[in-house]
Structure formats: C-alpha cells, structure tokens
Amino acid sequence: MAQEEDIFKKLISHSKEYGFVFPSSEIYDGLGAVYDYGQNGVELKNNIKKYWWDSMTLLNENVVGIDSAIFMHPTVWKASGHVDAFNDPLIDNKDSKKRYRADVLIEEQITKYDDKINKEVEKAAKRFGEAFDEQKFRETHPRVLEYQAKREKLHHRFAKALNDNDLNELRQIILDYEIVCPISGTCNWTEVRQFNLMFATEIGSTADGAMKVYLRPETAQGIFVNFLNVQKSGRMKIPFGIAQIGKAFRNEIVARQFVFRMREFEQMEMQFFVRPGEELKWFEQWKQIRMRWHKALGLGDRKYRFHDHDKLAHYANAATDIEFEMPFGFKEVEGIHSRTDFDLRSHEKYSGKKIQYFDPELNQSYIPYVIETSIGVDRMFLSVLSAAYTEETLDDGETRVVLKLPPALAPVKLAVLPLVKKDGLPEKAREIIENLKFDFQCQYDEKDSIGKRYRRQDAIGTPYCITIDHDTLNDQCVTIRYRDTMEQERAPIDRLEEIIRDKVSLKNILKKIAES
C-alpha cells in the first residue's frame, strides 16, 4: 500500500511537470480540490471525450446528443429531489478539526479486509506456483474465511444503516470498529449530520428581483427536461438515448485524491428511454456494453469489476458501478442505473406539462423508463493516466518513466526530431510536419541529444517518434521509434501518414466494441 501511495504521489508530480494537470490559481496558493488541465492534459481529456461520444452516437443509430445549459430553473432541482435529498453524511474529528464523509470512512474499513484477503492469496500463489487453486484457497483457508466473515458482518451492518438513513448507526459503526482520523489518529468524533452538496447563486440585476438558482450537480436533468424536444424534433422511437458531456458542480465534504473527487468536474452521461417493464433487460445489456467500452482500451481486464449498490437512490430499482483499480484501490469510474420513470414523472408533476410518449406499436401513451450510464471524465482521465504510468529499468541500467497510453488517446501522436540542427535536417523535419499536422497532433523538437528527446516524448506518452538523419535527404526515408518497445525501423516519408493513421485511429477500438 505504501508503494502504491508513493507511485500516486509520483503520478501527481509527473502530471504537473509534463503539462497534464496544474493546481488551479496556483500563484495565489491554489483553491482546494480545483484543478486546471494543461496542454497535454486537455488533449488527453478531449480524446477520451471523443472516444465516448463516438461510441455512443456512431455505434448506436438510436442515440443522439445534446448540450444543455448549466443554469436551470430552480424547480428542476425540487422535482429531481436534489433540494431535499442530495446529501452526504458528514462527520468531524474534534481533535484534527478535519471533516469526513462517514460512509467513505466505513467503506475504507471494508477495503482493508479486502486487502488482507488479497495479501493472503498473493502469498499462497507465490508459495504454490502453478499448482495454486485460488478459488479453493479462498473457500477453505481459515484466515481468509475469518477476514471474509468480518467483512460480511460489517458490510451487512453498513448497508442496513445506509438504507435506513440511520445516521446514529453510521457513527456507532465508526466507534465500534475504532476507525480513526488519519490526521489525529483518534476516535473523537462528532455526531453524523446531513450536508447538502449543491452550490447556490442568484440570477437577476437587483437583490429584490434576484432568483436563487443552483450550479447543476449533475447533467442528467438537462436531458430529462429536453426529452420531448429531442423526441419530437428527431422523430425518435422508443427505445432511444440522449447523450451529453458537460460540467457539474458539487460542494464535496471531502474532495481529495487528486482529480478523482473535485468540486468542479465533467460528466459523460447517456439516458436511454425504454418501455416500462423492459428496463431491467436493458440495464443488463448496457452493463455489458459499457464494460466492453472500458476493456477495449487495453488497460488490463483485471483492473475492472462491477460493484452493485448497497443502497439504491430514491429513483432507482437497480444500480451498479464499474470500478477501476486506481493506485489507491478499486474506485467507481462509471455508474449504470435503472432510474425507473421517476425523473420524467416528477417533472410532469412539477411543471404541469404532459411528458409522455405515444407508442404506435402498443397504441398507447406512457412515461418511459430510463437506463442511465454516467461516467466521470476526470475519473476516466485518472484511470487512463494511472494505468499508463510506468517506471522501467533498461538493459543498460538507465531508467525511464513512460506513459503507455493507448495510442488513440495520446495527446501527441507523433514527434518529429532532426538528428542535428543543421545540414538541412530541421527544414526537412518542418516539411514533414507541414504535411502531417492536418491529420495528427505533431510535435517538433530539436533541443538536446536524441536520447533526451526520446525520454521527453516517453514521459508524455507519444507513441511514435520519427528521426530525420543525413540519409533522409538522399533516400527520403526516416527512422520510426516505437514508444513501448523502443524498437526502430526505417520507413519512407510518403508512407508515414498511412502507417501512423492505422496505429492511432479510434476506428480500430470502436470496431472492437462493435464486433464483441
């Protein structure tokens, strides 16, 4: 665990040093849990968004996109339940004066049992080698069974407290399991109380005429209030989906772990409208589709898992998370929810407008049920970055830090490097960039030795470097160097576009999803 925390610290430092993520307003000592994306970070982030958007709108004829406003009529949030029920259980440590989410403290205690079980499994796997039967070991080993029983007991108690909204029981669990404040190391806790997460502001020119509004805490409601607009203008037939990418804002009690939990973040959401009674079938289908989307990036299938919710939101009849193994453990990256007809029905009630769909096949009108897929752009960014971050010791004893990003997501696709800054090589390199810049994000670099330039490109995840040498001027060929293997090969300049395009295209990943 200490090693993983050390790697996470290195990743945060690397992100700043190489232009991925900066603390916001840093020259004024920053703003808690708010970050700016740098020149490489914004390219990676945009590539992630394009991958999601194209997978939704190109691979599904019945999914279309919108871009709704951040400001919405305040009654929207009354109808959605956010005004009355958008709360987190808050608890303070009296000694450190630090504030925490009570549910997160307990979830971390559950994770400790998982870690202990996994350590036992890892030790046994090393001891028995290929003959190791992991399933049998988990089912029979006394220490594993002991940890599993403790985990299940805590998990059951925790789930019941959440579903009963029993704040006193949440505090009692923290006391009974002697969960301490990470700062003070004490169990001197306050009572647990609810904390609303919405940011409020005002619209209007005068104090008397101002209207209280909220920065949206989610993007989904912008889709729901536009359901009829999209359905009628696009002549959409059930089932169909509406996709959206946009900013959302939550006044998090504990915003931490770099860009994993922030107060300003970005979501990629799709609401899929279906016939009542068919929602659980579609829920299962979208679970599998979304897992395929994640695994198609090749970050490692074992890094993903489903985690069913212990407590269902007031609008849901089924919910699961896709979790990714971050440096600090398995954490939620995407949620898939069966939201029933709660949202549309509630907006129909509060607005006084009929929000129904006439189904010509059934010859009846109804309020559709909804399957939601919601993924955090920033969390996806962090999962890609953390999976890609690699420290390697080379054959000559030298070390390198390389971001083994999926080539289609890499901020820079191609670096063009003249071997020396004379003899017409820089001019030839510029000529190549002029031809390729319309197709790929290219970078020119002539400073320092070729080895140092390779290392800089490794550090930002550039999958391909091409070197222009003196032979290039004669044979019109360049040397392509591959990031992951560091192998090199000679290739003609007039084939560069074809070679690089095949390797960095999103098309190949999208095909993998469509064919699976």
N, C-alpha and C positions, 0 to 999 in steps of 0.2 A: 504493500500500500504506500509506503514511504517513497519507493522508487517511482510509482505512478504519479504521486503528487509532485515529485521532482521533475518528471517529464512534462507535467501540465504547466509548471512554472516556466520551463524552458520554452514550451509552445507559446505561452503568452508573450514572453520576451521576444521570441522569433517573429511573432505576428507584428509587433511594433517595429522591430529593426528592419524588416523587409517590406513594410508598407501594406500590411493586411488590415490591422486594426489599431487605432490610436485611442487613448482615453480622451473623451470629449472635453473641450475647453481646458486642455492640459496647462496652458500658460497661466490659467487662473486657478491652478491646483485641482482642476477636474470637477466633475459632477458625478455623484455616486451612481454606479450601475448604468451609466450612459456612455456609449462608445461611438466613434466615427470610423467608417471603413475607408482605408487608404487606397492608393492607386491600384494595388494588386488585389486587395480585398473586395473592392467594388466589382472588379472584373469576374472574380470567382463567384461572388454573390449573384451577379447578373446571369452568369452561365447556369447556376443552379436553378434560378427562376425560369430561365428559358427551357431547361430540361423538363421542369414540372409543367410549365404552360403547354409546351408542345405535346407532352404525353397525354394531357387532358383534352386539348382541342383538336389535335391532329389524329390521335388514335381512336377517338370517340366521336362519331358523327353527331351524337345527341348531347354533346357538352359544348356550351358556348361560354364566353367570358364577359364580364362587366368590370367597371371601375367606379364604385360608389364613393360618395363624399365621406370624409372623416366626421364632420359635424352632422348630426341628425336631430330631428325633433325630439325633445326630451321625453315625450310619451312613448317613443320607441323603446326606451330602456325601462320604462314602467311595465310595458307589455311583455318584454323579454324576461322580466324577473330580476334584472340586474340592480335596480334601485333597492329592492327589498332583500335580495338573496345572494348578491355577488360578494361573498365574504370569505375571509380566511381566518382560521383560529390563531390568534396572536397570544404569545406568552413572553414575559420579560424575565431575565435573570436579575435579581436585586443587587447582586454584587458587581457584575460587569456592566450593568445598565444596558446590555445588549438585548435586542428584540429578535424573536424567532417565530417560525410557524410551528405550532405544536405537532401538526400531522407529519411534517418533514422530520422533526426530531425522532418521532417514533418509527417512521419509515427507515431512517438511517440505522436504528437499532435492529430492525428486521434484517437489513442488508448485512449487518455484522454477523448474524447467524449464517446467512448465505455464504459469506466469505470464509467462515470457519469450515463449513461443509466442503467448499471447493478446495480449500487447502489440504484437507484430509484426502480428497480424491486425487489431487495432484501428487501428493507424496506417495500414495499407493500406486499410481500409474507409473511413476519413476522406478518404484521398487519391483513391480511385477512385469514391466515392459509390455511386449505384445500379447502376453497371456492375460492381461488385465481385463476383467469384465466389469465395466463401470456400473452398469445397471444393478448387477448382483451386489456389488460393493455398497452402493447407496441403500440397497434394501436390507442389508444384513449387518453392516458394521456397527457395533454398539455406540461409538462416539458420534457417528453420523446420525444414527437414529435418535440419540439424545438431543443433539442440536436441532434436528428436524422437529422433534416434539415441542421443544421450547419455542421454535419459530412459529409453529402452527398455533400454539396456545396464545402467543402474543398477537399473531395475525388475526385470529378469531375475535379476540377482545377488542382490538383496534377497529376492525371492520364494523363491529356492532356499535361502538361508540360513534363512529362517523355516521352510520345510517340513522342512529337515534338522535344525532346532533347533540350529543351529551358532552358538553364542554368540561364538566367536573370530572367525568370519567377519563377524558383525554389527559387532564392534569394528573389524575391519580395513577395512570399508566406510567407517566414520566417519572413520578415519585417512586412507584413500586419497582421499576426497573433501573432505578438510580441513574437516570440519564442526566449527564452533567452538561453545564455550559462549556463549550470548547475554549472559551477565554478564561473564565474564572475557575473552572473545574469544580463548581459547587452545584448543589441541587436546590438552591434558594430561589424558588420560582414564584412568580405572581399567579393569580388566577388566570384562566384562559378566557379571552373575550373575542368577539367577532369584530372584524375590521373590513370595511367596505373598500374595494380596490379601485373605484373609479375616480378619475381626475375631473373636477368640475371647473367650468369657466362661465363667462357671460357673453352673450351676443346682444348688441344694442348700443346706441350712442349716448344714452344717459342712464344714470342709476335707476331712475324711476321706470324707464322703458326697457331695461335690460331683461333678457330671458336667460335663465340658468340652463346651460347645456353641458354635455359631457364629451370629453375626448373618448372616442369609441373604444371599449375594452376588448372588442372582437370585431371581425369583419363580416361575420355571418349575417347579422341583421340587415346590412345593406343589400344582401341577396334576397332575403325574405320579403322586404318591403317592395322590391322590384320584381317579384315573382310574376305578377300579371303583366307588367310591362314587357318583360322578356318573352313570356309565353305567347302573348298575342302578337307582338311585333315580329317575332321569329316564327310564328305558326308552329310552335313546339308541341310535340305529342309526348304524353307520359309513356315510358319513363324518360326523363331528360335531366341534365345537370347544368348548373350555373357555377362558373369558376371565377375566382377573384384573388388578386395579390394586392396586399395593402398594409399600411401601418396600423398598429393598435397600441393602446397605452394602458398600463396597469400600475397602480401605486403599490408595488410589491412590498410586503413586510420585510422580506429578506431577499434582496436582489444580489446575486453572487454568482460565483463560478464563471467569471468572465462573461461572454455573450450568451451563456446558457439561460440566465434569468435576468431580464432587463426591464426597465420601466417603459422604454420605447422599443418596440420590436416590430417585426414584419411577419405576416402570415400568408400562407398559400392555402386557400380553402375552396372546396367544391361541395355544393349542396345538391344532392341527387334526389329528384322528386319521383315517387313511386306510388302505385296503388296501395291503399290500406290493406293489410293482410299479407303483402308481399315484401314488407320491409326487412324481415329477418333473412330472407333468401338473398336479397341484395346486400345486406350487411355482410354476410359471409363472402359474397363474391367480391365486394370492394376490399375486404381484408386481404384477400389473396392478391388482388391486382396491385394494391399499394405495397405489399411486401415484395412482389416481383420488381416493382419500380426501384426500391431501395437496393435489392440484391444485384440488380443489373449493372450497378456501378462497379462491382467487383471489389468492394472494400472488405469482403470476408463474410460469408453467410453466417458463421458462428457468432458474429458480433450483433446479430439481430434476434429479437424474441418478441412474442406477444405477451402483454400483461393485461388481463381482464380487470376491470374496475371493481374495487371492494364496495364503493359507494357510487350509485348511479346518480347523475344530475337529475334535477326535478323534471327535465324534459325528455329523458332517455328511457328506453326499455332494453337497450344493450349497448355496451361500450367496451372498447379495448384500446390499448396503446401499443404502438410499435416502439420498442425500446432499443437503443443502441449502446454498445459498450464504450462509454467515454473513459478518459483516464481516471475519473472519479466514480466509476461504476456504471451499471446499466441505468439509463435515464430515458425518459419519454422524449421522442422526437416528433411523433405524429399520433393523432388520435382519430379513431374511427368510431362514430356514434350513430345509433339509430335514434333520431330525435322525435320520433312519432309525428303527430300533427300539431304539437304544442305551439310552435312558433307562428305558423300561419293562422291557426285558430285564435291565438291570443291577439294577433294584430287585427284580425277580423273583428274581434270583440271591442278592442280599444279604439279602433279607427271608425267603426260603424260601417265599413265598406265590405262588400261581399268578396271574399278571396277564395274562390273555388275553381275547379277545373271540370269542364264538361267532357266526359269520356264517351266518344261516339261509339265505341265498341260495346260499352255497357249501357249506353243510352241513359246516363245519369251523371249528376254533378256530385263532386266530393272535394274535401280538403285533402290534398296529397300528404302522404307520409314522407319523411326526409331521412336520407342517409348522408352523413357528413364525413368528409375526410379533411382534416385540418393539420397542417404541418408548419412548424416554425422555421422560417427561412434562416434565422440566426442559429438555431439549434442544428439545422441541417448543415450549415456552414461549418459549425464547430465539429460536427461528427466527421465531415469530409476531411477537415484540416487535421484533426487528431489521428485519424486512421492513416493519413498520408505522411505524417511526421516520422522520419526515420533517421536514426544515427547509425552510421556504418563505419567499421574499421576495414580499410582496404588492404590488399596484399602487401603493399609497401609499408604498412604501419600507419599511414596517414588516415585521418578520419574525415568524414564529410557528413553534413546534415542535408538531407534531400527530402523534398516534399513529393511523394509518389502519388500525385493527384491523377485521377482519371484524365487522360489527355483532352477529352472533350470539355472538361470543366476548367482546365488550367488557364490562369489569367493571361499568360503569354504562350502562344503556341510554338513560336519559332524565334530563336536568337540567331542573328547573322553576325559573324565575327571575322573580320580580316586578320590574317595572321600577324601582319605588321602594319604600321601606319604610313606606308609609303609604297612606291613602285606600282601605283595604280590599283592596289588591293582595296583601299577604302572606297574608291569610286565604283569598283565592281560590286562591292557589297551593297552600296547605296542603290545601285541599279536593280539588284535582285529584290531589295525591299520595296522599291517603287512598283515592281510587278506583282508582288505578293500581298501588299498591305490591304488590298481590296478584299482579300479572302480570309486573312488571318491577322490576329494581333501579333505583330512582329516587334522585335527589339534589336537595336543596333548597339554594339559595344566594342570599343577598340582600346579601352584602358586596361593596363596591367597585362601580365602573362596570360597565355591562352588557358592555362590550368586554373588560374584565379577566376577567370571569366566563366569557365565551366562551373566552378563552385558557386558563383553568384546565381547562375541560372538554375542549378540544382536546388538552391535554397528557396527559390520562388516557384519551383515546380515546373519549369519549362521543359516539355517532353523532348524537344529536338533542337539541337544546335547545328548550324552549318558553318564550316570554316572555309574561307577563301584563301588559297595559297598561291604561290607563283605558278604552279601548274594549271590553275584555274584559267588563267589568261590564255593558255595555249589549247587545253583540251575541253574547256567550257564545262568542267565537272567540279563538284565541291565535295567536301567530306561531311557526311551526316553523322552526328554523335547522338546516341540514344541515352536518355537520362537514367533509366533504371539499371541497365546493364553496363553502361559506359562503353559499349561496343561502337565501332566506327565503320562506315562503309562509303565507298565512292559512288556518286550518282550524278547524272547530267543535270545541268541547270534547268533545261526545258522540261524535266520530269518532276521537279520539286513540288509544284502545285498538286499534281496527281498523287504523289507519294504522301505528302503531309495531309491532304484533304481526307484521304482514306482512313488515316490513323486518328484524326481529331474530330471526325464528324459525329454529331449527336445521332445521326440517322442509324448508325450501327447499333447503338444502345436501344433506341426506340424499336428497332426491328426485333431485338432480343426479347423485349417485353411483349410485343405483339404476337410473336411466334410461340411463346411459352404458355 
